[in-house]
Amino acid sequence: MKKLIIFASSFSFILLLTACTATHPTTSSEPPLNQTIIYVDHPVSLTSMLLNVPGVRVEEAGMNTKVYLRGRRPLFVVDGVQIGYNFADVLSMVDVNSVAAIEVLKDPSETFMYGRMGANGVIVFHTGTYEPDN
């Protein structure tokens, strides 16, 4: 019985020591793998810009166009203003020629600032000149 207790306590100590000395990932200046930034040069339509983004599905039906991010309806943001989940609102607000970049945020570490509203992902439209934060 003493051997079992000694073995269990030494195993617990080794496990604790391993957990305490584990290395933590370092931060990188590169964008996360789940984040996609689309720079717009000659736009045709907002939906055509989103068609090439992995994980984004577009169901085109005129003003009733629906956009899905990994099967769910994302939050749409235009220049920092939360618009909602309806892509038709974005289509009626944004002139396609004024869009400089579109960010597709998929990872919770990127969407945390939007709270529960951003749980399904966030698609951010930047108008004017856009320079990403480093």
Steps between C-alpha positions, in 0.01 A plus 500: 500500500789737581651441155169595334475823700861593424451424131178705485654798677812496281285471187293800616820698563634422152168595343493828693862575409431433132194727501689783669800488268309468172583768251235747394452591135670819395317781333561561134457806285337290227119502477319196643430216258122539532498867410456600139554851364383574147647814345271645236639652180227473239181379665217349303263441792524439874381143455763423235770609745377255761465202265872416511535501879533153654206424728274768350190394307289750307141433394427770245141616464521872422433707811419180692855369463612299801859451613607215726831456679564133584128433464379785723402860442788729604487848648562773242701808598561806282781733612462391862118527510314174565232463234352164597458160335310611190726536195227697320560784747867506400409499131271799546753697709833441330606614155712221353748757361572639847610166651877486555519167683288228655607307809350163577548416868436139593697429816362587846823685581421736213126540558506544880453878476156442347384275787211262438410685182828385341476137612421381144786700351528858381537650154643852517478740205756783494426797279749766398866428567573190707820413682485194730605531864835335575 
